[in-house]
Amino acid sequence: MYREYPLPNHQNARPAAEAGQCANEQGKFWPYHDKLFANQQRLGVSDLKQFAVDLGLDAARFNSCIDSHKFAAVVEADVNAGNDAGVNGTPAFFINGRILSGAQPFEAFKKIIDEELAFKKR
């Protein structure tokens, strides 16, 4: 499951998170997500709207969604849930309730997964 956790020090992070939810409403969350991450220096509202056009989303519907902040409460709920769970940065992953914070190598994931599998076998 993907949760939004826009960092407060990135002024365009929250609008981008809301835009991702607007894209999700049209079934294009992952392509839109990938577009945002490929263009991290271009996250103004006009850029967010143009990316939707580039991906073939219904522009009028998307623009209305963005302009109305339709998903602001959803993003806020994700941020609050992340805070409650101990998230303090991105990316953050949970494996059976165990947090793995920051960009981590494959081995870090493997270690936790192997420990969880061994625990389950007991």
Residue pairs with C-beta under 8 A, 6 or more apart in sequence:
2 29
2 33
3 78
3 81
3 82
4 17
4 20
4 21
4 74
4 75
4 78
4 79
5 17
5 78
5 79
5 82
5 87
5 90
5 92
6 13
6 14
6 16
6 17
6 75
6 79
7 13
7 89
7 90
12 43
12 44
13 43
14 72
14 75
15 43
15 45
15 48
15 66
16 36
16 43
16 48
17 75
17 78
18 65
18 66
18 69
18 70
18 71
18 72
18 75
19 32
19 36
19 48
19 51
19 52
19 62
19 66
20 29
20 32
20 33
20 36
21 29
21 65
21 70
21 71
21 74
21 75
22 52
22 62
22 65
22 66
22 70
22 71
23 29
23 31
23 32
23 33
23 52
23 55
23 57
23 62
24 32
25 61
25 65
25 70
25 71
26 57
26 58
26 61
26 62
28 55
28 56
28 57
31 55
32 51
32 52
32 55
32 57
35 51
35 54
35 55
36 43
36 48
36 51
39 47
39 51
45 66
48 66
49 59
49 62
49 63
49 66
52 59
52 62
52 63
53 59
64 70
65 71
82 92
85 94
85 99
86 99
87 99
87 101
88 101
89 101
89 102
91 101
91 102
91 103
92 99
92 100
92 101
92 102
93 99
93 100
93 101
93 104
93 109
94 100
95 109
95 112
95 113
95 116
96 112
96 116
98 112
98 116
100 108
100 109
100 112
